[in-house]
Amino acid sequence: MNAFAAFLLSFAFSLRPGAAEYTTREPSRMNQSLKLVGVGFAVGSLSGLLGIGGGVFMVPIMVTYFAFSQHIAQATSLAVVVPTGMVGALVYGLHGNLDLGITLNIVVGSMLGASVGARLAKKLPAAQLKKLFGIMLILAGVRMVLS
């Protein structure tokens, strides 16, 4: 898990104010679509392997390498989590590793919390939202290193 913690910390570092943004000439639509499919494949693989939603990877990649706004990156990440999580959960469930009672209880709370969180995020400027996301990555990375 220390490698994952280092990964989280490096992504948090890339989101710091004044960090260099990845810029290139305007990519073709097809070129960008292929890159996004590749990112989706990589993040989906990590999500299935590690049991995470993927936002810890996807949001920094979209902000840093594709120059998406923090709001767009977070909303896109949330939209991607639903099908990604369903497929991963189905595979885990087929192997007997899913407790539907626990899942349903967490889903209810998560849906309510996501609604509150999305409304709060909309009120924050992108720079502040980016900073909060980076702080969350740092705290998660440090916690993993210390545990």
MIPA-265198 format. One record per residue: z, y, x of N, C-alpha, C in turn; chain. Coordinates in nm, 4 decimals, padded with zeros to 6 digits, always signed. Each point is the difference from the previous one (the first is absolute). Layout:
MIPA-265198
+----------+----------+----------+----------+----------+----------+----------+----------+----------+--------+
|     n_up |  n_north |   n_east |    ca_up | ca_north |  ca_east |     c_up |  c_north |   c_east | chaine |
+----------+----------+----------+----------+----------+----------+----------+----------+----------+--------+
|        Z |        Y |        X |        Z |        Y |        X |        Z |        Y |        X |      A |
...
+----------+----------+----------+----------+----------+----------+----------+----------+----------+--------+
end
This chain:
MIPA-265198
+----------+----------+----------+----------+----------+----------+----------+----------+----------+--------+
|     n_up |  n_north |   n_east |    ca_up | ca_north |  ca_east |     c_up |  c_north |   c_east | chaine |
+----------+----------+----------+----------+----------+----------+----------+----------+----------+--------+
| +00.0000 | -00.1207 | +00.0807 | +00.0000 | +00.1207 | -00.0807 | +00.0000 | +00.1272 | +00.0850 |      A |
| +00.0379 | -00.0102 | +00.1277 | -00.0011 | +00.1192 | +00.0836 | -00.1397 | +00.0570 | +00.0169 |      A |
| -00.1021 | -00.0862 | -00.0004 | -00.1380 | +00.0485 | +00.0086 | -00.0343 | +00.0796 | -00.1259 |      A |
| +00.0437 | -00.0486 | -00.1146 | -00.0246 | +00.0719 | -00.1251 | +00.0738 | +00.1335 | +00.0004 |      A |
| +00.1221 | +00.0010 | +00.0507 | +00.0776 | +00.1243 | +00.0095 | -00.0722 | +00.0996 | +00.0902 |      A |
| -00.0522 | -00.0466 | +00.1122 | -00.0746 | +00.0879 | +00.0910 | -00.1247 | +00.0543 | -00.0687 |      A |
| -00.0636 | -00.0838 | -00.0797 | -00.1185 | +00.0410 | -00.0753 | +00.0357 | +00.1116 | -00.0983 |      A |
| +00.1096 | -00.0173 | -00.0729 | +00.0445 | +00.1029 | -00.0947 | +00.0314 | +00.1306 | +00.0711 |      A |
| +00.0687 | -00.0103 | +00.1122 | +00.0360 | +00.1203 | +00.0744 | -00.1236 | +00.0709 | +00.0561 |      A |
| -00.0987 | -00.0771 | +00.0429 | -00.1215 | +00.0634 | +00.0518 | -00.0760 | +00.0706 | -00.1111 |      A |
| -00.0032 | -00.0588 | -00.1193 | -00.0640 | +00.0667 | -00.1131 | +00.0763 | +00.1257 | -00.0385 |      A |
| +00.1324 | -00.0069 | +00.0012 | +00.0799 | +00.1194 | -00.0307 | -00.0304 | +00.1101 | +00.1000 |      A |
| -00.0134 | -00.0366 | +00.1269 | -00.0312 | +00.0963 | +00.1049 | -00.1368 | +00.0645 | -00.0246 |      A |
| -00.0954 | -00.0772 | -00.0503 | -00.1341 | +00.0546 | -00.0248 | -00.0015 | +00.0989 | -00.1161 |      A |
| +00.1026 | -00.0025 | -00.0842 | +00.0068 | +00.0895 | -00.1153 | +00.0776 | +00.1287 | +00.0290 |      A |
| +00.0539 | +00.0143 | +00.1216 | +00.0812 | +00.1173 | +00.0305 | -00.0836 | +00.1278 | -00.0086 |      A |
| +00.0646 | +00.1104 | -00.0301 | -00.0723 | +00.1278 | -00.0046 | -00.0638 | +00.0294 | +00.1353 |      A |
| -00.1229 | +00.0439 | -00.0027 | -00.0711 | +00.0340 | +00.1216 | -00.0667 | -00.1174 | +00.0685 |      A |
| +00.0139 | -00.1217 | -00.0569 | -00.0654 | -00.1166 | +00.0590 | -00.1512 | +00.0156 | -00.0129 |      A |
| -00.0704 | -00.0503 | +00.0985 | -00.1465 | +00.0100 | -00.0016 | -00.0545 | -00.0807 | -00.1173 |      A |
| -00.0905 | +00.0585 | -00.0718 | -00.0673 | -00.0700 | -00.1096 | -00.1235 | -00.0685 | +00.0565 |      A |
| -00.0289 | -00.1169 | -00.0499 | -00.1193 | -00.0723 | +00.0408 | -00.1182 | +00.0649 | -00.0703 |      A |
| -00.0927 | +00.0500 | +00.0753 | -00.1167 | +00.0626 | -00.0615 | -00.1259 | -00.0478 | +00.0684 |      A |
| -00.1026 | -00.0164 | -00.0801 | -00.1322 | -00.0340 | +00.0501 | -00.0991 | +00.0761 | -00.0854 |      A |
| -00.1265 | -00.0215 | +00.0298 | -00.0996 | +00.0574 | -00.0892 | +00.0168 | -00.0637 | -00.1374 |      A |
| -00.0480 | +00.0671 | -00.1008 | +00.0103 | -00.0503 | -00.1367 | -00.0618 | -00.1401 | -00.0080 |      A |
| +00.0801 | -00.1023 | -00.0336 | -00.0547 | -00.1356 | -00.0055 | -00.0888 | -00.0175 | -00.1219 |      A |
| -00.0932 | -00.0919 | +00.0129 | -00.0807 | -00.0309 | -00.1178 | +00.0904 | -00.0668 | -00.1020 |      A |
| -00.0373 | +00.0106 | -00.1266 | +00.0812 | -00.0576 | -00.1073 | +00.0157 | -00.1508 | +00.0199 |      A |
| -00.1103 | -00.0668 | +00.0394 | +00.0050 | -00.1449 | +00.0194 | +00.0883 | -00.0348 | +00.1198 |      A |
| -00.0129 | +00.0772 | +00.1079 | +00.0811 | -00.0226 | +00.1184 | +00.1484 | +00.0131 | -00.0343 |      A |
| +00.0364 | +00.1038 | -00.0738 | +00.1394 | +00.0183 | -00.0383 | +00.0450 | -00.1122 | -00.0932 |      A |
| -00.0845 | -00.0403 | -00.0926 | +00.0353 | -00.1092 | -00.0918 | +00.0268 | -00.1284 | +00.0771 |      A |
| -00.0830 | -00.0301 | +00.0990 | +00.0214 | -00.1213 | +00.0800 | +00.1310 | +00.0086 | +00.0782 |      A |
| +00.0284 | +00.1169 | +00.0542 | +00.1262 | +00.0171 | +00.0727 | +00.1192 | -00.0160 | -00.0934 |      A |
| -00.0097 | +00.0553 | -00.1212 | +00.1095 | -00.0130 | -00.0966 | +00.0188 | -00.1455 | -00.0426 |      A |
| -00.1099 | -00.0747 | -00.0160 | +00.0108 | -00.1432 | -00.0319 | +00.0695 | -00.0725 | +00.1147 |      A |
| -00.0335 | +00.0350 | +00.1235 | +00.0660 | -00.0603 | +00.1161 | +00.1482 | +00.0306 | +00.0045 |      A |
| +00.0344 | +00.1253 | -00.0285 | +00.1416 | +00.0384 | -00.0057 | +00.0692 | -00.0787 | -00.1115 |      A |
| -00.0656 | -00.0103 | -00.1147 | +00.0568 | -00.0764 | -00.1112 | +00.0246 | -00.1452 | +00.0364 |      A |
| -00.0957 | -00.0604 | +00.0707 | +00.0154 | -00.1394 | +00.0422 | +00.1189 | -00.0144 | +00.0951 |      A |
| +00.0069 | +00.0882 | +00.0988 | +00.1091 | -00.0070 | +00.0978 | +00.1354 | +00.0224 | -00.0664 |      A |
| +00.0083 | +00.1029 | -00.0843 | +00.1266 | +00.0311 | -00.0665 | +00.0357 | -00.1098 | -00.1002 |      A |
| -00.0992 | -00.0514 | -00.0711 | +00.0259 | -00.1106 | -00.0932 | +00.0528 | -00.1229 | +00.0713 |      A |
| -00.0563 | -00.0295 | +00.1163 | +00.0471 | -00.1149 | +00.0785 | +00.1448 | +00.0204 | +00.0425 |      A |
| +00.0310 | +00.1205 | +00.0476 | +00.1378 | +00.0295 | +00.0398 | +00.0945 | -00.0021 | -00.1201 |      A |
| -00.0475 | +00.0474 | -00.1143 | +00.0835 | -00.0003 | -00.1208 | +00.0362 | -00.1422 | -00.0399 |      A |
| -00.0984 | -00.0875 | +00.0000 | +00.0259 | -00.1391 | -00.0348 | +00.0897 | -00.0687 | +00.1010 |      A |
| -00.0212 | +00.0298 | +00.1273 | +00.0779 | -00.0623 | +00.1063 | +00.1447 | +00.0473 | +00.0007 |      A |
| +00.0188 | +00.1322 | -00.0152 | +00.1334 | +00.0586 | +00.0147 | +00.0720 | +00.0259 | -00.1326 |      A |
| -00.0706 | -00.0146 | -00.1122 | +00.0632 | +00.0239 | -00.1300 | +00.0276 | +00.1455 | -00.0267 |      A |
| -00.0880 | +00.0878 | +00.0467 | +00.0166 | +00.1437 | -00.0219 | -00.1173 | +00.0520 | -00.0815 |      A |
| +00.0191 | +00.1161 | -00.0615 | -00.1047 | +00.0578 | -00.0834 | -00.1200 | +00.0514 | +00.0775 |      A |
| +00.0169 | +00.0351 | +00.1227 | -00.1114 | +00.0463 | +00.0804 | -00.0061 | +00.1498 | +00.0216 |      A |
| +00.0764 | +00.0760 | -00.0774 | -00.0026 | +00.1450 | +00.0127 | +00.0453 | +00.0505 | +00.1352 |      A |
| +00.0892 | -00.0753 | +00.0656 | +00.0465 | +00.0427 | +00.1319 | -00.1130 | -00.0004 | +00.1017 |      A |
| -00.1018 | -00.0806 | -00.0250 | -00.1176 | -00.0016 | +00.0862 | -00.1086 | +00.0912 | -00.0546 |      A |
| -00.0253 | -00.0147 | -00.1300 | -00.1148 | +00.0646 | -00.0618 | +00.0088 | +00.1523 | -00.0024 |      A |
| +00.1149 | +00.0530 | -00.0347 | +00.0130 | +00.1460 | -00.0113 | -00.0252 | +00.0686 | +00.1348 |      A |
| +00.0659 | -00.0417 | +00.1083 | -00.0295 | +00.0670 | +00.1279 | -00.1457 | -00.0164 | +00.0442 |      A |
| -00.0595 | -00.1146 | -00.0249 | -00.1405 | -00.0209 | +00.0373 | -00.0895 | +00.0946 | -00.0785 |      A |
| +00.0231 | +00.0107 | -00.1307 | -00.0845 | +00.0876 | -00.0826 | +00.0170 | +00.1466 | +00.0388 |      A |
| +00.1233 | +00.0402 | +00.0305 | +00.0263 | +00.1404 | +00.0363 | -00.0533 | +00.0305 | +00.1397 |      A |
| +00.0281 | -00.0882 | +00.0952 | -00.0322 | +00.0264 | +00.1393 | -00.1474 | -00.0238 | +00.0328 |      A |
| -00.0559 | -00.1107 | -00.0442 | -00.1352 | -00.0369 | +00.0411 | -00.1095 | +00.0352 | -00.0999 |      A |
| +00.0373 | +00.0148 | -00.1267 | -00.1007 | +00.0341 | -00.1011 | +00.0179 | +00.1418 | -00.0541 |      A |
| +00.1025 | +00.0703 | +00.0482 | +00.0278 | +00.1392 | -00.0369 | +00.0209 | +00.0190 | -00.1505 |      A |
| +00.0580 | -00.1005 | -00.0662 | +00.0352 | +00.0151 | -00.1411 | +00.1263 | +00.0843 | -00.0073 |      A |
| +00.0181 | +00.0717 | -00.1088 | +00.1248 | +00.0737 | -00.0181 | +00.1132 | -00.1006 | -00.0212 |      A |
| +00.1218 | +00.0442 | +00.0271 | +00.1158 | -00.0882 | -00.0172 | +00.0113 | -00.0472 | -00.1446 |      A |
| -00.0244 | +00.0899 | -00.0951 | +00.0088 | -00.0367 | -00.1417 | -00.1032 | -00.1070 | -00.0360 |      A |
| -00.1250 | +00.0184 | +00.0442 | -00.1061 | -00.0971 | -00.0303 | +00.0314 | -00.1343 | +00.0652 |      A |
| +00.0462 | +00.0041 | +00.1249 | +00.0316 | -00.1245 | +00.0710 | +00.1109 | -00.0773 | -00.0707 |      A |
| +00.1046 | +00.0695 | -00.0410 | +00.1107 | -00.0685 | -00.0676 | -00.0417 | -00.0542 | -00.1361 |      A |
| -00.0755 | +00.0768 | -00.0758 | -00.0461 | -00.0476 | -00.1311 | -00.0931 | -00.1202 | +00.0158 |      A |
| -00.0900 | +00.0080 | +00.0972 | -00.0924 | -00.1115 | +00.0244 | +00.0766 | -00.1244 | +00.0418 |      A |
| +00.0984 | +00.0176 | +00.0864 | +00.0813 | -00.1125 | +00.0440 | +00.0700 | -00.0673 | -00.1176 |      A |
| +00.0550 | +00.0807 | -00.0904 | +00.0666 | -00.0573 | -00.1177 | -00.0981 | -00.0769 | -00.0886 |      A |
| -00.1212 | +00.0538 | -00.0155 | -00.1000 | -00.0682 | -00.0825 | -00.0427 | -00.1322 | +00.0633 |      A |
| -00.0053 | -00.0046 | +00.1309 | -00.0414 | -00.1208 | +00.0714 | +00.1093 | -00.1065 | -00.0014 |      A |
| +00.1252 | +00.0432 | -00.0066 | +00.1114 | -00.0944 | +00.0026 | -00.0053 | -00.0976 | -00.1187 |      A |
| -00.0443 | +00.0456 | -00.1155 | +00.0018 | -00.0861 | -00.1195 | -00.0856 | -00.1259 | +00.0204 |      A |
| -00.1302 | +00.0126 | +00.0267 | -00.0769 | -00.1238 | +00.0177 | +00.0398 | -00.0783 | +00.1251 |      A |
| +00.0338 | +00.0706 | +00.1066 | +00.0419 | -00.0673 | +00.1230 | +00.1264 | -00.0817 | -00.0250 |      A |
| +00.0971 | +00.0624 | -00.0614 | +00.1255 | -00.0678 | -00.0292 | -00.0172 | -00.1166 | -00.0961 |      A |
| -00.0876 | +00.0168 | -00.0989 | -00.0213 | -00.1082 | -00.0970 | -00.0611 | -00.1230 | +00.0672 |      A |
| -00.0987 | +00.0220 | +00.0849 | -00.0626 | -00.1135 | +00.0691 | +00.0994 | -00.0667 | +00.0937 |      A |
| +00.0712 | +00.0800 | +00.0794 | +00.0996 | -00.0563 | +00.0904 | +00.1091 | -00.0754 | -00.0746 |      A |
| +00.0496 | +00.0580 | -00.1086 | +00.1053 | -00.0651 | -00.0793 | -00.0505 | -00.1299 | -00.0629 |      A |
| -00.1249 | +00.0000 | -00.0449 | -00.0582 | -00.1215 | -00.0576 | -00.0020 | -00.1131 | +00.1025 |      A |
| -00.0443 | +00.0310 | +00.1202 | -00.0052 | -00.1028 | +00.1048 | +00.1412 | -00.0483 | +00.0332 |      A |
| +00.0939 | +00.0935 | +00.0160 | +00.1387 | -00.0403 | +00.0257 | +00.0542 | -00.0825 | -00.1174 |      A |
| -00.0311 | +00.0431 | -00.1235 | +00.0461 | -00.0719 | -00.1185 | -00.0539 | -00.1415 | -00.0080 |      A |
| -00.1264 | -00.0180 | +00.0371 | -00.0601 | -00.1341 | +00.0000 | +00.0708 | -00.0932 | +00.0981 |      A |
| +00.0667 | +00.0567 | +00.0977 | +00.0757 | -00.0794 | +00.0967 | +00.1488 | -00.0049 | -00.0345 |      A |
| +00.0360 | +00.0468 | -00.1206 | +00.1378 | -00.0088 | -00.0468 | +00.0938 | +00.1046 | +00.0569 |      A |
| -00.0536 | +00.1105 | +00.0474 | +00.0835 | +00.1009 | +00.0648 | +00.0118 | +00.1297 | -00.0793 |      A |
| -00.0057 | -00.0074 | -00.1316 | +00.0102 | +00.1209 | -00.0815 | +00.0973 | -00.0241 | -00.1145 |      A |
| +00.0995 | +00.0845 | -00.0136 | +00.0973 | -00.0073 | -00.1088 | -00.0400 | +00.1064 | -00.1021 |      A |
| -00.0546 | -00.0419 | -00.1143 | -00.0502 | +00.0944 | -00.0997 | +00.1099 | +00.0850 | -00.0625 |      A |
| +00.1196 | -00.0538 | -00.0157 | +00.1108 | +00.0776 | -00.0562 | +00.0349 | +00.1184 | +00.0887 |      A |
| +00.0150 | -00.0267 | +00.1283 | +00.0286 | +00.1079 | +00.0955 | -00.1158 | +00.0987 | +00.0018 |      A |
| -00.1215 | -00.0532 | +00.0026 | -00.1197 | +00.0846 | +00.0059 | -00.0064 | +00.0961 | -00.1184 |      A |
| +00.0214 | -00.0512 | -00.1209 | -00.0087 | +00.0850 | -00.1197 | +00.1060 | +00.1101 | +00.0005 |      A |
| +00.1217 | -00.0332 | +00.0434 | +00.1054 | +00.1019 | +00.0075 | -00.0375 | +00.1108 | +00.0975 |      A |
| -00.0511 | -00.0379 | +00.1158 | -00.0390 | +00.1004 | +00.0996 | -00.1194 | +00.0808 | -00.0482 |      A |
| -00.0943 | -00.0643 | -00.0703 | -00.1182 | +00.0704 | -00.0516 | +00.0412 | +00.1113 | -00.0954 |      A |
| +00.0941 | -00.0266 | -00.0883 | +00.0447 | +00.1025 | -00.0957 | +00.0546 | +00.1216 | +00.0742 |      A |
| +00.0906 | -00.0230 | +00.0938 | +00.0570 | +00.1104 | +00.0765 | -00.1042 | +00.0710 | +00.0850 |      A |
| -00.0899 | -00.0756 | +00.0591 | -00.1034 | +00.0587 | +00.0857 | -00.0964 | +00.0876 | -00.0778 |      A |
| -00.0363 | -00.0427 | -00.1201 | -00.0918 | +00.0794 | -00.0823 | +00.0641 | +00.1334 | -00.0389 |      A |
| +00.1267 | -00.0046 | -00.0369 | +00.0702 | +00.1239 | -00.0339 | +00.0136 | +00.0893 | +00.1242 |      A |
| +00.0380 | -00.0594 | +00.1107 | +00.0166 | +00.0762 | +00.1236 | -00.1309 | +00.0582 | +00.0506 |      A |
| -00.1098 | -00.0740 | -00.0116 | -00.1305 | +00.0498 | +00.0450 | -00.0425 | +00.1217 | -00.0811 |      A |
| +00.0296 | -00.0015 | -00.1279 | -00.0336 | +00.1138 | -00.0852 | +00.0764 | +00.1248 | +00.0442 |      A |
| +00.1283 | -00.0164 | +00.0261 | +00.0823 | +00.1128 | +00.0461 | -00.0477 | +00.0468 | +00.1375 |      A |
| -00.0208 | -00.0939 | +00.0911 | -00.0420 | +00.0339 | +00.1355 | -00.1350 | +00.0693 | +00.0051 |      A |
| -00.0961 | -00.0469 | -00.0791 | -00.1338 | +00.0615 | -00.0013 | +00.0074 | +00.1432 | -00.0530 |      A |
| +00.0843 | +00.0230 | -00.0996 | +00.0157 | +00.1358 | -00.0526 | +00.0643 | +00.0926 | +00.1031 |      A |
| +00.0982 | -00.0524 | +00.0724 | +00.0626 | +00.0800 | +00.1054 | -00.0991 | +00.0286 | +00.1126 |      A |
| -00.0785 | -00.0996 | +00.0381 | -00.0975 | +00.0168 | +00.1089 | -00.1026 | +00.1068 | -00.0348 |      A |
| -00.0395 | +00.0062 | -00.1246 | -00.0997 | +00.0987 | -00.0423 | +00.0524 | +00.1429 | +00.0187 |      A |
| +00.1303 | +00.0171 | -00.0071 | +00.0601 | +00.1331 | +00.0135 | +00.0179 | +00.0424 | +00.1461 |      A |
| -00.0108 | -00.0945 | +00.0922 | +00.0211 | +00.0307 | +00.1415 | -00.1317 | +00.0365 | +00.0682 |      A |
| +00.0031 | +00.0943 | +00.0914 | -00.1192 | +00.0286 | +00.0803 | -00.0335 | -00.1215 | +00.0878 |      A |
| -00.1270 | -00.0163 | +00.0334 | -00.0445 | -00.1156 | +00.0779 | +00.0749 | -00.0121 | +00.1325 |      A |
| +00.0252 | +00.1117 | +00.0672 | +00.0689 | -00.0039 | +00.1296 | +00.1417 | -00.0562 | -00.0145 |      A |
| +00.0692 | +00.0386 | -00.1045 | +00.1357 | -00.0492 | -00.0221 | -00.0019 | -00.1482 | -00.0376 |      A |
| -00.0969 | -00.0397 | -00.0805 | -00.0134 | -00.1397 | -00.0397 | -00.0315 | -00.0869 | +00.1218 |      A |
| -00.0872 | +00.0491 | +00.0865 | -00.0351 | -00.0709 | +00.1233 | +00.1233 | -00.0164 | +00.0884 |      A |
| +00.0809 | +00.1040 | +00.0095 | +00.1218 | -00.0042 | +00.0804 | +00.0987 | -00.1026 | -00.0565 |      A |
| +00.0184 | -00.0015 | -00.1315 | +00.0895 | -00.0974 | -00.0637 | -00.0474 | -00.1429 | +00.0242 |      A |
| -00.1318 | -00.0201 | -00.0083 | -00.0561 | -00.1331 | +00.0237 | +00.0269 | -00.0418 | +00.1443 |      A |
| -00.0199 | +00.0906 | +00.0941 | +00.0277 | -00.0288 | +00.1407 | +00.1463 | -00.0330 | +00.0240 |      A |
| +00.0901 | +00.0745 | -00.0631 | +00.1440 | -00.0267 | +00.0126 | +00.0326 | -00.1391 | -00.0534 |      A |
| -00.0610 | -00.0370 | -00.1118 | +00.0223 | -00.1336 | -00.0570 | -00.0458 | -00.1080 | +00.0984 |      A |
| -00.1152 | +00.0214 | +00.0653 | -00.0481 | -00.0977 | +00.0983 | +00.0957 | -00.0093 | +00.1191 |      A |
| +00.0500 | +00.1138 | +00.0467 | +00.0933 | +00.0002 | +00.1120 | +00.1276 | -00.0757 | -00.0375 |      A |
| +00.0551 | +00.0297 | -00.1174 | +00.1226 | -00.0677 | -00.0413 | -00.0209 | -00.1505 | -00.0127 |      A |
| -00.1132 | -00.0409 | -00.0575 | -00.0287 | -00.1441 | -00.0130 | -00.0155 | -00.0639 | +00.1370 |      A |
| -00.0703 | +00.0670 | +00.0900 | -00.0192 | -00.0547 | +00.1356 | +00.1298 | -00.0112 | +00.0769 |      A |
| +00.0821 | +00.1029 | -00.0054 | +00.1284 | -00.0015 | +00.0700 | +00.0902 | -00.1086 | -00.0583 |      A |
| +00.0010 | -00.0133 | -00.1299 | +00.0828 | -00.1027 | -00.0642 | -00.0418 | -00.1392 | +00.0462 |      A |
| -00.1301 | -00.0223 | +00.0122 | -00.0480 | -00.1311 | +00.0443 | +00.0390 | -00.0265 | +00.1450 |      A |
| -00.0060 | +00.1020 | +00.0838 | +00.0361 | -00.0173 | +00.1405 | +00.1492 | -00.0324 | +00.0120 |      A |
| +00.0830 | +00.0661 | -00.0797 | +00.1453 | -00.0165 | +00.0099 | +00.0517 | -00.1265 | -00.0675 |      A |
| -00.0777 | -00.0579 | -00.0906 | +00.0505 | -00.1197 | -00.0709 | -00.0446 | -00.1290 | +00.0630 |      A |
+----------+----------+----------+----------+----------+----------+----------+----------+----------+--------+
end
